[in-house]
Amino acid sequence: MEDLYLSWIEQVKKGIEKWGNVVLEMKPRLIIISGMGGSGVVGDYILALSYNRSDALPVIVVKNYRLPMYVNEKDLVFIISYSGNTLETRHAFYEALKKNAEVVAITSNGVLAKEVKEKNIPLIMITPGLVPRTALPEMLYAVLGVLDTSGIHIVSKGEAEQALSFIEDEIKNIIEEAYSIATFIHKQGGNLVIATHTPLEVLALRGKNEFNENAKIPVKVEVIPEWAHNDIVGWENPYTGRWTILTIVNNDDQIGLKLIEFMESIYREHGFPVRRIELKGTSLLEKLLYGSLLLGLASIKLARIRGLDPLQTKSIIRYKSFIDTVLQPR
């Protein structure tokens, strides 16, 4: 499965090639991004990337089978399902149509691709045959490309191309560090915490999901400054004393760096081993891609060390069988 993560360079290239394949004429009121699991994380990244842009539109992330009641014909809805068969996302798709919202679909295949084509809705097809959680770059670039060429500037094509060059230059270092992180986690053997500062919570969440699915371990996410108003007290008298901490920091953010240093001091006071991940890159897009690939590969390495198959997700298969009996797609 490592090769699927290492295909990210090719995925980014494909995303740049498709930049502008879908151009919208509307100026939306809101951007809604609907998806689940590995597809849903795209919305988190778009939200993070738009956070520090004064000209960005409000971004709403939907990881649900329902859209907010206030969505209407003035809004742009991205429907993202890598497989094209995710029931929750298909249900949101039908709601978007009923609300007459502008819809753009992103998928590799499945029922969604068929229905979108039948309805002549803008569609971006991405590379089939991947595992959804490893297809992040191509799905992310699909959304960024539509937004940029439609006059909604969150990431420019030039910035997207610079991120490609950056990942190409860093790939060997990422592989080496990923193995080192996996070895650290396995050696410590404690429950894993991924801690970071805002606005990097999306990366910590992505890392949590990767270690959940690939390495089969539960993971707690903690984000400062909110951490200092609740989680911090929870460490005063926990039931178990075995915890392993990964902190993620953007060294360019001096406030964030000082907050992380404070977090680390608290963890160490309680005797927890801490390892810091310092994000590389000049733009937030580069830092997010760097951190995502690093954590994804680390989760695969940890699964291998533990003798587990990172591809196998028995519990998700069980859930999908269940949701088929509960949620009707229309």
C-alpha positions as CSV (number, residue, x, y, z in Angstrom):
1,M,0.0,0.0,0.0
2,E,3.0,2.3,0.4
3,D,3.1,2.7,-3.4
4,L,-0.4,4.3,-3.3
5,Y,1.0,7.0,-1.0
6,L,4.1,7.4,-3.2
7,S,1.8,7.9,-6.2
8,W,1.0,11.4,-4.7
9,I,3.4,13.1,-7.1
10,E,1.6,11.6,-10.1
11,Q,-1.7,12.5,-8.5
12,V,-0.7,16.1,-8.1
13,K,0.5,16.2,-11.7
14,K,-2.9,14.9,-12.9
15,G,-4.6,17.5,-10.7
16,I,-2.6,20.3,-12.4
17,E,-3.4,18.9,-15.8
18,K,-7.1,19.0,-15.1
19,W,-6.9,22.5,-13.6
20,G,-9.7,24.4,-15.2
21,N,-11.6,21.5,-16.8
22,V,-14.7,22.7,-15.0
23,V,-15.3,26.5,-14.9
24,L,-18.4,27.9,-13.2
25,E,-20.0,31.2,-14.2
26,M,-21.8,31.7,-10.9
27,K,-20.5,33.7,-7.9
28,P,-21.8,31.5,-5.0
29,R,-22.9,32.7,-1.6
30,L,-21.4,29.7,0.2
31,I,-19.2,26.7,-0.7
32,I,-20.4,23.4,0.7
33,I,-18.1,20.3,0.5
34,S,-19.8,17.0,1.1
35,G,-17.9,13.7,1.6
36,M,-17.2,10.9,4.0
37,G,-14.0,9.3,5.3
38,G,-11.0,9.8,2.9
39,S,-13.2,11.8,0.6
40,G,-14.6,14.0,3.3
41,V,-11.1,15.2,4.5
42,V,-10.9,17.3,1.3
43,G,-13.5,19.7,2.8
44,D,-11.4,20.1,5.9
45,Y,-8.4,21.0,3.8
46,I,-10.3,23.6,1.7
47,L,-11.6,25.1,4.9
48,A,-8.1,25.4,6.4
49,L,-6.7,26.8,3.2
50,S,-9.4,29.5,3.0
51,Y,-9.0,30.5,6.6
52,N,-6.4,33.2,6.2
53,R,-7.7,34.7,2.9
54,S,-9.8,37.8,3.2
55,D,-11.3,37.3,-0.2
56,A,-12.4,33.7,0.4
57,L,-16.0,32.6,0.6
58,P,-17.4,30.8,3.6
59,V,-16.7,27.1,3.5
60,I,-19.1,24.6,5.1
61,V,-17.9,21.0,5.5
62,V,-20.6,18.3,5.5
63,K,-19.7,14.8,6.7
64,N,-23.3,13.6,6.9
65,Y,-26.2,12.4,4.8
66,R,-27.9,15.8,5.1
67,L,-27.1,19.3,3.9
68,P,-27.8,22.3,6.1
69,M,-31.3,23.6,5.8
70,Y,-30.1,27.0,4.6
71,V,-28.4,25.7,1.4
72,N,-30.2,27.0,-1.7
73,E,-29.7,27.9,-5.4
74,K,-27.2,30.6,-4.6
75,D,-24.7,28.0,-3.2
76,L,-22.0,25.8,-4.7
77,V,-22.0,22.2,-3.5
78,F,-19.0,19.8,-4.1
79,I,-20.1,16.2,-3.9
80,I,-17.0,14.0,-3.3
81,S,-17.1,10.2,-3.2
82,Y,-14.0,8.4,-4.4
83,S,-15.9,5.1,-4.9
84,G,-19.1,6.9,-6.1
85,N,-21.1,4.5,-4.0
86,T,-21.0,6.1,-0.5
87,L,-24.6,6.2,0.6
88,E,-24.3,9.3,2.9
89,T,-22.7,11.4,0.1
90,R,-25.2,10.2,-2.5
91,H,-28.0,11.2,-0.2
92,A,-26.5,14.7,0.2
93,F,-26.2,14.8,-3.6
94,Y,-30.0,14.3,-4.0
95,E,-30.6,17.0,-1.4
96,A,-28.4,19.4,-3.3
97,L,-30.4,18.8,-6.5
98,K,-33.7,19.3,-4.6
99,K,-32.4,22.6,-3.3
100,N,-31.3,23.7,-6.8
101,A,-27.8,24.3,-5.7
102,E,-24.9,24.4,-8.2
103,V,-23.3,21.0,-8.0
104,V,-19.9,19.7,-9.0
105,A,-19.1,16.0,-8.5
106,I,-15.8,14.4,-8.0
107,T,-15.5,10.6,-8.1
108,S,-13.6,7.7,-9.8
109,N,-16.7,5.6,-10.7
110,G,-19.8,4.0,-9.2
111,V,-23.4,5.0,-9.0
112,L,-22.6,8.7,-8.5
113,A,-20.6,8.9,-11.8
114,K,-23.5,7.3,-13.7
115,E,-26.2,9.6,-12.2
116,V,-24.1,12.7,-12.6
117,K,-23.5,12.0,-16.3
118,E,-27.2,11.3,-16.8
119,K,-28.1,14.7,-15.3
120,N,-25.4,16.5,-17.2
121,I,-23.8,17.9,-14.0
122,P,-20.2,19.0,-14.0
123,L,-18.0,16.0,-13.2
124,I,-14.3,15.5,-12.5
125,M,-13.2,11.9,-12.9
126,I,-10.2,10.9,-10.9
127,T,-7.8,7.9,-11.1
128,P,-9.7,4.6,-10.3
129,G,-8.2,1.7,-8.5
130,L,-6.8,3.6,-5.5
131,V,-7.8,3.3,-1.8
132,P,-9.9,6.4,-1.0
133,R,-7.7,7.7,1.8
134,T,-4.7,7.6,-0.5
135,A,-6.4,9.7,-3.2
136,L,-6.3,13.0,-1.3
137,P,-4.1,15.0,-3.6
138,E,-6.1,14.4,-6.8
139,M,-9.4,15.1,-5.1
140,L,-8.1,18.2,-3.3
141,Y,-6.6,19.6,-6.5
142,A,-9.8,18.9,-8.4
143,V,-11.7,21.2,-6.0
144,L,-8.9,23.9,-5.9
145,G,-8.8,23.9,-9.7
146,V,-12.5,24.5,-10.1
147,L,-12.5,27.3,-7.5
148,D,-9.4,29.0,-8.9
149,T,-10.5,29.1,-12.5
150,S,-14.0,30.1,-11.5
151,G,-12.6,33.3,-9.8
152,I,-12.7,31.9,-6.2
153,H,-9.0,32.1,-5.3
154,I,-8.0,29.9,-2.4
155,V,-4.9,28.4,-4.1
156,S,-3.6,29.5,-7.5
157,K,-2.3,27.2,-10.1
158,G,1.2,28.6,-9.6
159,E,1.0,27.7,-5.9
160,A,-0.2,24.3,-6.8
161,E,2.7,23.7,-9.1
162,Q,5.2,24.9,-6.5
163,A,3.8,22.4,-4.1
164,L,4.5,19.6,-6.6
165,S,8.1,20.6,-6.9
166,F,8.4,20.8,-3.1
167,I,7.0,17.2,-2.6
168,E,9.3,15.9,-5.3
169,D,12.3,17.4,-3.5
170,E,11.2,16.1,-0.1
171,I,9.9,12.6,-0.8
172,K,13.0,10.7,0.3
173,N,13.2,12.6,3.6
174,I,9.5,12.0,4.2
175,I,9.9,8.3,3.7
176,E,12.8,8.2,6.2
177,E,11.0,10.3,8.8
178,A,7.8,8.2,8.5
179,Y,9.7,5.0,9.4
180,S,11.3,6.8,12.4
181,I,7.9,8.0,13.6
182,A,6.4,4.6,13.3
183,T,9.2,3.0,15.2
184,F,8.9,5.7,18.0
185,I,5.2,5.0,18.4
186,H,5.6,1.2,18.5
187,K,8.5,1.3,20.9
188,Q,6.5,3.5,23.4
189,G,3.4,1.4,23.1
190,G,1.1,4.0,24.7
191,N,-2.3,5.3,23.4
192,L,-1.5,7.8,20.7
193,V,-2.3,11.5,21.0
194,I,-1.7,13.8,18.0
195,A,-1.5,17.4,19.3
196,T,-1.1,20.6,17.3
197,H,-2.0,24.3,17.2
198,T,-4.7,25.9,15.2
199,P,-5.2,26.1,12.2
200,L,-3.5,22.7,11.8
201,E,-6.3,20.7,13.4
202,V,-7.2,19.4,10.0
203,L,-3.8,17.7,9.7
204,A,-4.1,16.2,13.1
205,L,-7.6,14.8,12.2
206,R,-6.2,13.4,9.0
207,G,-3.4,11.8,10.9
208,K,-5.8,10.3,13.4
209,N,-7.9,8.8,10.5
210,E,-4.7,7.4,8.9
211,F,-3.6,5.6,12.1
212,N,-7.1,4.4,12.7
213,E,-7.6,2.8,9.3
214,N,-4.1,1.7,8.5
215,A,-2.5,0.9,11.9
216,K,-5.8,-0.1,13.7
217,I,-5.3,2.0,16.8
218,P,-7.5,4.6,18.4
219,V,-6.0,8.1,18.4
220,K,-6.9,11.3,20.4
221,V,-6.6,14.7,18.8
222,E,-5.8,17.8,20.9
223,V,-5.6,21.3,19.6
224,I,-4.3,24.4,21.4
225,P,-5.5,27.0,22.4
226,E,-8.8,25.2,23.0
227,W,-6.8,22.3,24.6
228,A,-5.9,24.7,27.4
229,H,-9.5,25.2,28.3
230,N,-10.5,21.6,28.8
231,D,-8.1,18.7,27.7
232,I,-5.3,20.0,29.8
233,V,-7.3,19.3,33.0
234,G,-8.1,15.7,31.8
235,W,-4.4,14.8,32.2
236,E,-4.4,15.6,35.9
237,N,-5.9,12.2,36.8
238,P,-6.3,9.8,33.9
239,Y,-7.3,6.1,34.3
240,T,-4.3,4.9,32.3
241,G,-0.7,6.2,32.3
242,R,0.4,4.9,28.9
243,W,0.2,7.6,26.3
244,T,2.5,8.5,23.4
245,I,2.4,12.1,22.0
246,L,3.1,13.4,18.5
247,T,3.1,17.1,18.3
248,I,2.7,19.0,14.9
249,V,4.0,22.5,14.6
250,N,4.4,25.2,11.9
251,N,7.7,26.8,12.9
252,D,6.7,29.9,10.9
253,D,3.9,30.6,13.3
254,Q,5.7,32.0,16.4
255,I,2.5,32.0,18.6
256,G,1.7,28.4,17.5
257,L,5.3,27.3,18.3
258,K,5.2,28.8,21.8
259,L,1.8,27.1,22.4
260,I,3.2,23.8,21.3
261,E,6.2,24.2,23.6
262,F,3.7,24.7,26.5
263,M,1.7,21.6,25.5
264,E,4.9,19.5,25.4
265,S,5.9,20.7,28.8
266,I,2.6,19.6,30.3
267,Y,2.8,16.2,28.6
268,R,6.4,15.7,29.8
269,E,5.4,16.7,33.4
270,H,3.1,13.7,33.3
271,G,5.9,11.4,32.0
272,F,4.6,11.0,28.5
273,P,7.1,10.5,25.6
274,V,6.8,13.3,23.1
275,R,8.0,13.5,19.5
276,R,7.7,16.8,17.5
277,I,6.9,16.9,13.8
278,E,8.1,20.2,12.2
279,L,6.2,20.9,9.0
280,K,8.3,21.8,6.0
281,G,7.2,24.0,3.1
282,T,6.7,27.7,2.3
283,S,2.9,27.7,1.8
284,L,0.1,26.1,3.9
285,L,-0.7,23.8,1.0
286,E,2.9,22.5,1.0
287,K,2.8,22.0,4.7
288,L,-0.5,20.2,4.6
289,L,0.7,17.9,1.8
290,Y,4.0,17.3,3.6
291,G,2.3,16.4,6.9
292,S,-0.4,14.3,5.3
293,L,2.1,12.2,3.3
294,L,4.4,11.8,6.3
295,L,1.6,10.7,8.7
296,G,0.0,8.4,6.1
297,L,3.3,6.6,5.4
298,A,4.0,6.5,9.1
299,S,0.7,4.7,9.7
300,I,1.5,2.2,7.0
301,K,4.9,1.6,8.5
302,L,3.4,1.1,11.9
303,A,0.9,-1.4,10.5
304,R,3.8,-3.4,9.0
305,I,5.7,-3.3,12.2
306,R,2.6,-4.7,14.0
307,G,2.1,-7.4,11.4
308,L,-1.2,-6.0,10.2
309,D,-2.7,-5.4,6.8
310,P,-3.3,-1.7,6.3
311,L,-5.7,-2.3,3.5
312,Q,-8.1,-4.4,5.6
313,T,-10.9,-2.5,7.3
314,K,-13.3,-5.1,8.7
315,S,-15.3,-2.7,10.9
316,I,-16.0,-0.3,8.0
317,I,-17.2,-3.1,5.8
318,R,-19.5,-4.2,8.7
319,Y,-20.8,-0.6,9.0
320,K,-21.5,-0.3,5.2
321,S,-23.6,-3.5,5.3
322,F,-25.6,-2.0,8.2
323,I,-26.1,1.5,6.7
324,D,-27.5,-0.2,3.5
325,T,-30.4,-1.3,5.7
326,V,-31.0,2.1,7.3
327,L,-30.3,4.9,4.8
328,Q,-32.2,5.1,1.5
329,P,-30.2,6.9,-1.2
330,R,-33.1,8.9,-2.4
